[in-house]
Amino acid sequence: MKEKIHSILREYWGYSSFRPMQEDIILSVLAGQDTLALLPTGGGKSITFQVPAMAREGLCIVVTPLIALMKDQVENLKKRQIKAYAIHSGLNKHEIDIALNNCVYDDVKFLYVSPERLATDIFRLRVQKMNVNLLAVDEAHCISQWGFDFRPPYLRISEIRDLIPGTPIIAVTATATEIVAQDIMKNLAFQKGQLFRQSFYRENLVYNAIKEENKNERLLHLLNEYPGTSVVYVRSRRKTREAAQFLSRNGIKASFYHAGLDPLERDKRQNLWLKGNVRVMVATNAFGMGIDKADVRLVAHLDIPDSTEAYFQEAGRGGRDGKTSHAWLLWNNADIEESLKMLEASYPPIDFIARVYSALGNYLRLVIGSGELVTLDFEIADFCKHYELPILETHHALKLLEKEGYIGLSEAIFNPSKIKFLLNKNDLYRFQIENPKLDPFIQLLIRSYSGVFTDFIRIDEFTLAQRMRADKSIVAKGLQTLDRMDVLSYSPASNSPRITFLSPRLDEKEIILSEEHYFQRKQMAEQRMNAMIQYVESSSKCRSQILLEYFGEKDSRRCGRCDVCEKRTEIDLSEYHFNTVIKIIKPLLQKKELGIRELMSQIGTMDSERAMKAIRWLLDNGKIKSDKNQKLRWNQD
């Protein structure tokens, strides 16, 4: 089997060898064991389920929450001549039906599916007819209520296991604390599970967090110091534009990216950056997921992220080629105040959330009791204007409704126009004879696009209009007519965000938003934010060690290269001696205040020069405070 998986890796992915731990994970899956793989960002998670799926008869079902990522992976597999489909809220019923049929009757190897689709009757009936060799759960931290990106539909994944008995499951994520890892295995009903945890330590990635008032000037300095491709993360859409304009004015090729841009424009900017035509991408956290660019030399944050998980994931997009890269987080006191205000705004009152849900049902024209798994285009700005709702609080109310499992939110993606004939060739021929006015148009469609009888095919109304020497609107009207007559299924192009009702619409009085869940989630969000604030404010512990300890790696060594380690190195004191001093004096100064002589007398046999170096460093970096009487105490802040 080892020889076979290495052959698959070479043939389809062009790699001569696996990355650390990939082979062990793959062999665990092929042995039929439920497997959880915790791999750092850029650690090659997709290989761990794609290779074993290729090594066995049947197909692999991959559950993933992001439509853009899903579409990207399917396209990449197709480029490797591997049959793959995706089912998500951007497809119509006919497209979903065709994809599922192909997975039952054709030699499809991968079916990517969004978690809310797993609960549908049509999926559950068809999956029992499929030869499923593996169930893969990507972004598996979404299944844990303690995770930073909890999504309720993930909790229903385990129900699918009863429909495909004996099929192993693999869950992969790059951001899981110990409690989240245990939650993943429990909620996915692991049987004799294997946990593979690769160290999240990135030897080639140097972390820095610097207090800075003039961030733009410091950013320019960093970009001059670290030549090469860069990503700059900010919190708001407005800041992406402003920072990119500032860099452009200063001679640096920069663009900006956020979820509010047209999907085609986002793709254009992303490709310019990927090809190196744009050096710096200034972006919100909408940028990065699924983007694999190996030579990012600098990842800078001009705002404090909401969680250590988010920061670790974003910073980890640097240096995937193994060469030295730098992650800089620039912050000041105003950022901390803004972060705490944003956190508070993220949890609007429960009665406001219920009001938003009710208004949403009215806006989408869904009567009470209807709408389950109905997906509709949604523009939040128009919605808020129509019901006179504050846009920021409404956005957060929708996110909380998603976390409670009432709705699903999809990012704006570009869905090109597609058609598929519903009639077979014989029935279509009879239709053409009976409807001679539509015959030339139908012939044009058949001549222009192959495969329209077996699958949904992308079309371009503008190209068809040119061939007809007509206006594009005439083509669209003709396609709509054939759709109404059930001759073909026509899906016009769309680039709007979408909302899916995951259950029938309820009356406002029936909406139950658990106060316990609400306050638990808020408390967890506060804890994650406080961990990030402690990270940026820390001046005595290695940045890498702080991050690794957050994810449960307690015995890591300091990196020696972050801003904290560099200051430590200046005092010419080994890590062993420095830690020895702290071990002695910290409990003493936590109990009571001591003068320097009293403290030195308690240190004992240690070299007094070494001890004084360590104490001086701790004083300079605020870990020890001195009062007007020269009494020392340990700073608990």
Secondary structure, 3 states (H helix, E strand, C coil): CHHHHHHHHHHHHCCCCCCCCHHHHHHHHHCCCCEEEECCCCCCCCHHHHHHHHCCCCEEEEECCCHHHHHHHHHHHHHCCCCEEEECCCCCHHHHHHHHHHHHHCCCCEEEECHHHHHCHHHHHHHCCCCEEEEEECCHHHHCCCCCCCCHHHHHHHHHHCCCCCCCEEEEECCCCHHHHHHHHHHCCCCCCEEEECCCCCCCEEEEEEECCCHHHHHHHHHHHCCCEEEEECCCHHHHHHHHHHHHHCCCCEEEECCCCCHHHHHHHHHHHHCCCCCEEEECCCCCCCCCCCCEEEEEECCCCCCHHHHHHHHCCCCCCCCCEEEEEEECHHHHHHHHHHHHHCCCCHHHHHHHHHHHHHHCCCCCCCCCCCEEECCHHHHHHHHCCCHHHHHHHHHHHHHCCCEEEECCCCECCEEEECCCHHHHHHHHHHCCCCHHHHHHHHHHCCCCCCCCEECCHHHHHHHHCCCHHHHHHHHHHHHHCCCEEEECCECCCEEEECCCCCCHHHCCCCHHHHHHHHHHHHHHHHHHHHHHHCCCCCHHHHHHHHCCCCCCCCCCCCHHHHHHHHCCCCHHHHHHHHHHHHHHHHHCCECHHHHHHHHCCCCHHHHHHHHHHHHHCCCEEECCCCCEEECCC
